[in-house]
Amino acid sequence: MVNLWKAITRRKTDDVHEEESKLARVLGLVDLTALGVGSTLGLGVYVLAGSVAYNIAGPAVTLSFLIAAVASAFAGICYAEFAARVPKAGSAYVYSYVTIGEFVAFTIGWNLILEYVIGTASVARGLSGYFDSLIDKNMSTTLTEALPINVSFLGDYPDFLGFGMVLILTCILAFGVKESTFLNNIFTSVNIITILIVLVAGGWNADPKNWSIPESDVPEGFGKGGFMPYGVAGVMAGAAKCFFGFVGFDCIATTGEEAINPKRNIPLAIVISLIIIFLAYFGVSTVLTMMLPYYMQNENAPFPDAFEAIGWTAVKWIVTIGAIFALCTSLLGAMFPLPRVLYAMGNDGIIFKRLSKVNNYTKTPLLATIISGILASVMALLFNLDQLIDMMSIGTLLAYSIVAVCVLVLRYQDEDMSGREVTIRLPTVIKQFFNGNSYREPNDLSSAITKVGVVLFGVVCILWCSLDKVFEFGSTDSIIALSVLGVVLLFILVIIGCQPVSSIELTFKVPLVPFIPCLSVFANLYLMFQLDLGTWIRFLIWVFIGYVIYFVYGIRNSTQISRNKNHAAAALDMQRTNEAFEPDWKVENGKGIKM
């Protein structure tokens, strides 16, 4: 049992004999920012704004995007600090492996695979649907009649266009990262131009009266009119949905071994891309809800309908074609991180090692890229992804939470605290809750208090979210229970904040620690609790399959085993070298005497 615990908690270290990464460092700040923007500004801009406005938030969808942007920013700046600390390929997987341990890292990596596979397939289906709308749905009608699929959890017809698009982009990614990012930069530029056209043309036709429609003029079933027809609850529900429109920026963090100056460029690219993404979402949702009343929006393709309604047919076609290019960009961005995560996990031996093989010509993880493309393309061909999108959300939110926890753990510990002796007694421990011992540097006691505090914070957050689901919203019982738990959360925050902080210098640090990482954990857990039971069941099945792979293969083949042996051998060699150079003399009566 002790050996099992040591195995699942072993942390990733660089091997003393480890070679330089074989991946090519070719991505600059512009490439990284374009990758983050391109992978995120896809379905969110061209579908999400209209669907959330239509039946969830109304014109207040702008506030929903603002709230979602703040929540995403918390996760984004946590990612940025870790990119500055750990410039390696693999994103949250590597971050958690370095700081927490192998088992947690495998869990995160396995869920990131799920996120990126479903993300790629869903964008491919969205791209196919947008193209289908250009030809009056002739493609879907013909395929449904010729090749119907009568299975509840699959699509109505095989989507050959989505299947083909994923395979084409797989070939582009397999050919080389510089070539694929060049194409991504072009597509992203087209995407930004399309959004600017939407903002200008939509702003020209905006009518502020659409934000203050009286209740008497609103059709039945569409709320109470005005700016917030569905109330504050609608704004928050919209924020939960809009949050997933920001998923994708984390692909920047998977390029740690392909980025030029990753400690500087990756944090900058994350922050810049999040700002661009929010401005685009906020502007697009503003002009969309001002152009057309919220209850007249098209849920699946809002912009073509909106411009058709005002008679601007030429702009409708420009925007529709631009949207297709944007979805191509989003497809490339969704698929880009997947082979990198497989490469990182294969390189560490906790999944099959052949996935880490880098092709000598393309300088990319070729086998991992091909397997990723085949898996995503088959899902795009066959599956109805409406239910699976929530599974993608669980993986993403769990990864964000782990990254925030890692920031807290690392910020309140130093690499070597063994030389800082502390007295572990009950009065000392209690005084240390508020740093009554006046420690200026982290030590074993302060670090342990922080870790226990983080665990308790997570447990109380889960309890808060559970009670929020059980109690009726606004009832006296819910207000009392949630307020008490809120006070407990603040108390834990204060205790964590009183502990001494690491003085390590980084190119980027999360401000207002521990508040921002803790707020990120709380927001992520709250959104996870909004998902239905079926999503949790499918998610647990996926996790079970992953754990079988880990405990049958990964735990025995982890390269960290050999790394630890090499470190131990290197330490022994160093000790022997030091002993060989010790002078063989002793001191008697204050004089050195040769032995």
C-alpha positions in Angstrom: 0.0 0.0 0.0 2.9 2.3 0.8 4.5 1.6 -2.5 1.2 2.3 -4.3 0.9 5.6 -2.6 4.5 6.5 -3.6 3.8 5.5 -7.2 0.6 7.6 -7.6 2.1 10.6 -5.9 5.5 10.6 -7.6 6.1 14.0 -9.2 7.7 14.7 -12.6 11.3 15.8 -12.6 13.8 16.4 -15.5 16.0 13.4 -16.0 19.7 14.0 -15.4 20.3 12.3 -18.8 17.3 13.9 -20.5 17.8 15.2 -24.0 16.6 18.6 -25.3 13.0 18.5 -26.7 12.9 17.2 -30.3 10.0 19.6 -31.1 10.8 22.6 -33.2 10.6 26.0 -31.5 9.0 28.1 -34.2 6.0 29.8 -32.6 6.2 33.5 -31.7 3.9 35.8 -29.8 1.7 36.5 -32.8 1.4 32.8 -33.7 0.5 31.9 -30.1 -2.1 34.7 -29.8 -3.6 33.8 -33.1 -3.8 30.2 -32.0 -5.7 31.1 -28.8 -8.1 33.6 -30.6 -8.6 31.2 -33.6 -9.4 28.2 -31.4 -11.9 30.1 -29.3 -13.7 32.6 -31.7 -15.7 30.0 -33.6 -19.1 28.5 -32.6 -19.2 31.0 -29.7 -19.4 34.1 -31.9 -21.5 32.7 -34.7 -24.0 30.5 -32.8 -23.8 31.1 -29.0 -24.6 34.8 -28.9 -27.9 34.3 -30.7 -29.0 31.1 -28.9 -28.3 32.5 -25.4 -30.1 35.8 -26.3 -33.1 33.9 -27.8 -34.2 31.7 -24.8 -31.9 32.3 -21.8 -30.8 35.9 -21.2 -32.3 38.3 -23.9 -30.2 41.4 -24.5 -28.5 40.8 -21.1 -26.5 38.2 -23.0 -23.8 41.0 -23.0 -23.7 40.8 -19.2 -23.6 37.0 -19.4 -20.5 37.2 -21.6 -18.9 39.7 -19.2 -19.4 37.4 -16.2 -18.1 34.4 -18.2 -15.1 36.5 -19.3 -14.2 37.3 -15.6 -14.5 33.6 -14.7 -12.4 32.6 -17.7 -9.8 35.3 -16.8 -9.3 33.7 -13.4 -8.5 30.4 -15.1 -6.4 32.2 -17.8 -4.1 34.0 -15.5 -3.5 30.8 -13.5 -2.5 29.1 -16.7 -0.3 32.0 -17.5 1.7 31.6 -14.2 2.1 27.9 -14.8 3.3 28.6 -18.3 6.0 30.8 -16.8 6.9 28.1 -14.3 6.7 25.0 -16.5 7.4 25.7 -20.2 6.7 22.1 -21.3 4.3 20.6 -23.8 1.1 19.1 -22.2 -0.7 22.0 -20.6 -2.5 21.3 -17.3 -1.4 17.7 -17.5 2.3 18.6 -17.0 1.5 21.4 -14.5 -0.3 18.9 -12.2 2.4 16.2 -12.7 5.1 18.6 -11.6 3.3 19.9 -8.6 0.8 17.3 -7.3 1.6 13.8 -8.6 1.3 11.2 -11.3 -2.2 9.9 -10.6 -3.8 13.4 -10.6 -1.8 14.3 -13.7 -3.1 11.2 -15.5 -6.7 12.1 -14.6 -6.3 15.6 -16.0 -4.5 14.4 -19.1 -7.2 11.7 -19.8 -9.9 14.4 -19.4 -8.0 16.8 -21.7 -8.0 14.1 -24.4 -11.8 13.8 -24.0 -12.2 17.6 -24.1 -10.1 18.1 -27.3 -11.6 15.1 -29.2 -15.2 16.2 -28.5 -14.2 19.8 -29.2 -12.8 19.0 -32.6 -15.8 16.8 -33.5 -18.3 19.4 -32.4 -16.7 22.2 -34.4 -16.6 19.9 -37.4 -20.4 19.3 -37.1 -21.0 23.0 -36.6 -18.9 23.8 -39.8 -20.9 21.2 -41.7 -24.2 22.7 -40.5 -23.2 26.2 -41.5 -22.2 25.0 -45.0 -25.5 23.0 -45.2 -27.4 26.3 -44.5 -25.8 27.8 -47.6 -27.3 25.1 -49.8 -30.8 25.2 -48.2 -30.1 22.1 -46.1 -30.0 19.9 -49.3 -27.0 17.9 -47.9 -28.6 16.9 -44.6 -32.0 16.2 -46.3 -30.4 13.9 -48.9 -28.1 12.0 -46.5 -31.0 11.6 -44.0 -33.1 10.0 -46.7 -30.3 7.9 -48.2 -28.4 6.8 -45.1 -30.5 7.3 -41.9 -29.1 6.4 -38.5 -31.8 5.3 -36.2 -29.9 5.3 -32.9 -30.8 7.7 -30.1 -27.3 8.9 -29.1 -26.0 9.1 -32.7 -26.6 11.7 -35.4 -29.5 11.5 -37.9 -27.1 10.9 -40.8 -23.4 10.3 -41.4 -21.7 13.7 -41.7 -19.1 13.0 -44.4 -18.2 16.7 -44.7 -17.2 17.0 -41.1 -15.4 13.6 -41.4 -13.4 14.9 -44.4 -12.6 18.3 -42.9 -11.0 16.7 -39.8 -8.9 14.3 -41.9 -7.7 17.2 -44.1 -6.6 19.2 -41.1 -5.0 16.1 -39.6 -2.8 16.0 -42.6 -1.9 19.7 -42.3 -1.1 19.3 -38.6 1.0 16.2 -39.3 3.0 18.0 -42.0 4.4 20.6 -39.7 3.5 23.0 -36.9 4.8 26.0 -38.7 2.8 25.3 -41.8 -0.4 24.7 -39.8 0.0 27.9 -37.7 0.6 29.9 -41.0 -2.8 28.6 -42.2 -4.3 29.3 -38.8 -3.0 32.9 -38.9 -4.6 33.4 -42.3 -8.0 32.0 -41.2 -7.9 34.0 -37.9 -7.3 37.2 -39.9 -10.4 36.4 -42.0 -12.3 35.7 -38.8 -11.3 39.1 -37.2 -12.2 40.9 -40.5 -15.6 39.1 -40.5 -16.3 40.2 -36.9 -15.4 43.8 -37.7 -17.8 43.7 -40.7 -20.5 42.4 -38.3 -19.8 45.2 -35.8 -19.8 48.0 -38.4 -22.8 46.7 -40.4 -24.7 45.7 -37.3 -23.9 48.9 -35.5 -25.1 50.9 -38.5 -28.5 49.1 -38.2 -28.7 49.0 -34.4 -31.8 50.2 -32.7 -31.5 50.8 -28.9 -35.3 50.3 -28.6 -34.7 46.6 -29.0 -33.2 46.6 -25.5 -36.3 48.1 -23.9 -39.2 46.3 -25.6 -42.3 46.5 -23.3 -43.8 43.3 -21.9 -47.0 43.8 -23.8 -45.1 43.5 -27.2 -43.2 40.4 -26.2 -44.7 37.0 -27.5 -45.8 34.6 -24.8 -42.9 32.4 -23.4 -40.2 35.0 -24.0 -40.0 36.6 -20.6 -41.0 40.1 -19.5 -39.3 42.2 -22.1 -36.8 45.0 -21.4 -33.0 44.5 -21.1 -33.3 41.5 -18.7 -36.5 39.6 -19.8 -35.5 36.5 -17.9 -34.2 38.2 -14.8 -31.0 37.8 -12.9 -31.4 34.0 -13.0 -31.4 34.2 -16.8 -28.2 36.3 -16.8 -26.4 33.7 -14.6 -27.7 30.7 -16.6 -26.5 32.5 -19.7 -23.1 33.1 -18.1 -22.8 29.4 -17.4 -23.4 28.7 -21.1 -21.3 31.6 -22.4 -18.4 30.3 -20.2 -17.9 27.5 -22.6 -17.5 30.0 -25.5 -14.1 30.9 -23.9 -12.9 27.3 -23.8 -9.9 27.0 -26.1 -7.4 29.6 -24.9 -5.7 26.8 -22.9 -4.4 25.3 -26.2 -1.7 28.0 -26.0 -0.3 26.4 -22.9 0.2 23.1 -24.7 2.9 24.7 -27.0 5.6 25.0 -24.3 8.2 23.1 -26.3 7.4 24.7 -29.6 7.1 28.4 -28.4 10.0 30.9 -28.8 10.7 32.3 -25.3 7.8 30.4 -23.7 8.2 31.9 -20.2 7.4 35.4 -21.7 5.3 34.7 -24.8 2.8 32.1 -23.5 1.5 34.2 -20.5 1.3 37.3 -22.8 -0.5 35.4 -25.5 -3.1 34.0 -23.0 -3.8 37.4 -21.6 -4.0 39.2 -25.0 -6.1 36.5 -26.6 -8.6 36.6 -23.7 -9.0 40.4 -24.0 -9.6 40.1 -27.8 -12.1 37.2 -27.3 -14.1 39.1 -24.7 -14.2 42.3 -26.9 -15.4 40.3 -29.8 -18.1 38.5 -27.9 -19.3 41.6 -26.1 -19.4 43.7 -29.3 -21.1 41.0 -31.4 -23.8 40.2 -28.8 -24.5 44.0 -28.4 -25.1 44.7 -32.1 -26.9 41.4 -32.7 -29.5 42.1 -30.0 -29.9 45.7 -31.1 -30.4 44.7 -34.8 -33.2 42.3 -34.1 -35.4 41.7 -31.1 -34.1 38.8 -29.0 -37.2 36.7 -29.5 -36.7 36.8 -33.3 -33.1 35.4 -33.2 -32.2 32.2 -35.1 -30.6 29.8 -32.6 -28.4 28.0 -35.1 -27.3 30.7 -37.5 -28.2 34.1 -36.0 -26.2 36.5 -38.3 -27.4 35.3 -41.7 -31.0 35.6 -40.5 -30.4 39.0 -38.9 -28.9 40.5 -42.0 -31.6 38.9 -44.2 -34.3 40.4 -42.0 -33.0 44.0 -42.5 -32.4 43.4 -46.3 -28.6 43.4 -46.3 -28.3 40.2 -48.4 -24.7 40.9 -49.6 -23.5 41.3 -46.0 -25.3 38.1 -45.1 -23.3 36.2 -47.6 -20.0 37.8 -46.6 -20.6 37.0 -43.0 -21.7 33.5 -43.7 -18.6 32.7 -45.8 -16.5 34.4 -43.1 -18.1 32.3 -40.5 -17.1 29.1 -42.4 -13.5 30.3 -42.4 -13.8 31.1 -38.7 -15.1 27.6 -38.0 -12.1 26.2 -39.9 -9.8 28.2 -37.6 -11.7 26.9 -34.6 -11.4 23.4 -35.9 -7.7 23.7 -36.3 -7.3 25.3 -32.8 -9.5 22.6 -31.2 -7.4 19.8 -32.7 -4.0 21.3 -32.3 -3.5 20.5 -28.5 -4.7 16.9 -28.7 -1.5 15.3 -30.2 0.6 17.4 -27.9 -1.1 16.0 -24.8 -0.8 12.5 -26.2 2.9 13.2 -26.9 3.5 14.4 -23.3 1.7 11.5 -21.7 3.4 9.0 -24.0 6.8 10.5 -23.4 6.2 10.0 -19.6 5.2 6.4 -20.2 1.8 6.6 -18.5 0.1 5.8 -21.8 1.6 3.9 -24.7 5.1 5.2 -25.4 4.9 5.0 -29.2 2.6 8.1 -29.1 5.6 10.2 -28.1 7.6 9.3 -31.3 8.5 12.5 -33.2 8.9 12.2 -37.0 12.4 13.2 -38.1 11.0 15.1 -41.2 7.9 16.9 -39.9 9.2 17.4 -36.4 5.7 16.6 -35.1 4.3 13.7 -33.0 3.0 12.0 -36.2 1.4 8.9 -34.7 -0.4 10.9 -32.0 -1.6 13.3 -34.6 -3.0 10.6 -36.9 -4.7 8.7 -34.0 -6.2 12.0 -32.8 -7.5 12.8 -36.3 -9.0 9.4 -36.8 -10.8 9.4 -33.5 -12.2 12.9 -33.9 -13.2 12.3 -37.5 -15.2 9.1 -36.7 -17.0 11.0 -33.9 -17.8 13.8 -36.3 -19.1 11.3 -38.8 -21.4 9.3 -36.5 -22.2 11.0 -33.2 -24.9 13.3 -32.1 -22.7 15.7 -30.0 -25.4 17.6 -28.2 -25.1 15.3 -25.1 -21.3 15.0 -25.4 -20.6 18.7 -25.3 -21.3 18.7 -21.6 -18.7 16.0 -21.1 -16.2 18.3 -22.7 -17.1 21.0 -20.2 -16.5 18.7 -17.3 -13.0 17.9 -18.5 -12.2 21.5 -19.0 -13.5 22.8 -15.7 -11.7 20.0 -13.8 -8.5 21.0 -15.6 -9.0 24.6 -14.7 -9.6 23.7 -11.0 -6.5 21.7 -10.8 -4.4 24.4 -12.3 -5.8 26.9 -9.7 -5.0 24.5 -6.9 -1.5 24.1 -8.2 -0.9 27.8 -8.2 -1.9 28.0 -4.5 0.3 25.0 -3.5 3.3 26.3 -5.3 2.9 29.9 -4.2 3.1 28.9 -0.5 6.1 26.5 -0.7 9.7 26.6 -1.8 11.6 23.9 -3.6 13.9 23.2 -0.6 12.3 23.7 2.8 14.0 20.9 4.6 16.7 23.2 6.2 14.0 25.4 7.8 13.3 23.6 11.1 10.1 24.3 12.8 8.6 23.1 16.1 5.4 21.1 15.5 3.3 21.6 18.6 -0.4 22.4 19.0 0.1 26.0 20.2 2.6 26.6 17.4 0.2 25.2 14.8 -2.8 27.3 16.1 -0.6 30.5 16.1 0.5 29.7 12.6 -3.1 29.9 11.3 -2.6 33.7 11.3 1.3 33.5 11.1 1.6 34.3 14.8 5.1 32.7 14.6 6.2 35.5 12.2 7.7 33.2 9.6 9.0 35.1 6.6 9.7 32.2 4.4 7.6 29.1 3.6 8.4 26.0 5.7 6.9 22.5 6.2 4.3 23.8 8.7 3.1 26.8 6.7 3.0 24.7 3.5 1.0 21.9 5.2 -1.5 24.4 6.6 -1.9 25.8 3.1 -2.5 22.4 1.6 -5.1 21.4 4.2 -6.7 24.8 3.8 -7.0 24.3 0.0 -8.6 20.8 0.5 -11.0 22.2 3.0 -11.9 25.1 0.7 -12.7 22.6 -2.1 -14.8 20.4 0.2 -16.8 23.4 1.5 -17.3 24.7 -2.1 -18.7 21.3 -3.1 -21.0 21.4 0.0 -22.1 25.0 -1.0 -22.9 24.0 -4.6 -24.8 20.9 -3.4 -27.0 22.9 -1.0 -27.5 25.4 -3.7 -29.0 22.6 -5.9 -31.1 21.2 -3.1 -32.6 24.3 -1.6 -35.2 26.5 -3.4 -33.6 29.6 -4.7 -34.2 32.6 -2.4 -35.7 30.6 0.5 -34.8 31.5 4.1 -33.1 28.1 4.7 -30.9 28.5 1.6 -29.9 32.1 2.5 -28.9 31.0 6.1 -27.0 27.8 5.1 -25.2 29.4 2.1 -24.3 32.4 4.2 -22.8 30.3 6.9 -20.7 28.3 4.4 -19.7 31.6 2.7 -18.3 32.8 6.0 -16.4 29.5 6.4 -14.9 29.9 2.9 -13.8 33.5 3.7 -12.2 32.3 7.0 -10.2 29.6 5.1 -9.2 32.2 2.6 -7.8 34.4 5.4 -5.9 31.6 6.9 -4.3 30.7 3.6 -3.5 34.3 2.9 -1.7 34.7 6.2 1.0 32.1 5.3 4.4 33.2 4.1 4.8 33.3 0.3 7.6 31.9 -1.9 10.0 34.6 -3.1 10.8 32.9 -6.4 11.0 35.3 -9.4 8.7 34.6 -12.4 8.0 36.5 -15.6 4.3 36.4 -14.7 2.5 35.9 -11.3 -1.2 35.7 -10.5 -2.2 38.8 -8.6 -4.3 38.8 -5.4 -3.3 35.2 -4.3 -5.1 33.3 -2.8 -8.3 35.1 -3.7 -8.2 34.8 -7.5 -7.2 31.1 -7.6 -9.8 30.3 -4.9 -12.5 32.2 -6.9 -11.5 30.2 -10.0 -12.0 26.9 -8.1 -15.4 28.0 -6.7 -16.6 29.2 -10.2 -15.5 26.0 -11.9 -17.1 23.7 -9.3 -20.3 25.8 -9.4 -20.5 25.3 -13.2 -19.7 21.6 -13.0 -22.7 21.2 -10.6 -25.0 22.7 -13.3 -24.4 19.6 -15.5 -27.0 16.8 -15.5 -26.7 13.3 -14.1 -26.3 11.6 -17.5 -23.3 13.8 -18.2 -21.7 12.7 -14.9 -22.4 9.0 -15.7 -20.8 9.2 -19.1 -17.9 11.1 -17.7 -17.3 8.5 -15.0 -17.3 5.7 -17.6 -14.6 7.5 -19.5 -12.6 8.0 -16.3 -12.9 4.3 -15.5 -11.5 3.3 -18.9 -8.6 5.6 -18.3 -7.9 4.2 -14.9 -7.8 0.7 -16.3 -5.1 1.8 -18.8 -3.1 3.6 -16.0 -3.1 0.8 -13.4 -2.5 -2.0 -16.0 0.1 -0.2 -18.1 1.0 3.4 -17.0 1.9 2.8 -13.3 4.5 0.1 -14.3 5.9 1.9 -17.4 6.2 5.4 -16.1 9.5 7.0 -17.2 9.5 8.8 -13.8 10.7 5.4 -12.3 13.9 5.6 -14.3 14.2 9.3 -13.7 14.2 8.7 -10.0 16.8 6.0 -10.3 19.0 8.2 -12.4 18.7 11.0 -9.8 19.6 8.6 -7.0 22.6 7.3 -9.0 23.8 10.9 -9.7 23.5 11.8 -6.0 25.5 8.7 -5.0 28.2 9.6 -7.6 28.4 13.1 -6.2 28.7 11.8 -2.7 31.5 9.4 -3.7 33.3 12.2 -5.5 33.1 14.5 -2.5 34.4 11.7 -0.2 37.3 11.1 -2.6 38.5 14.7 -2.3 38.2 14.9 1.5 41.6 15.4 3.2 42.8 12.3 5.0 44.1 14.0 8.1 42.8 14.5 11.6 43.2 17.2 14.2 45.0 16.4 17.5 45.9 19.1 20.1 44.9 21.8 17.6 47.3 20.5 14.9 46.6 18.7 11.6 48.3 15.3 11.5 48.5 13.2 8.3 46.7 9.8 8.7 
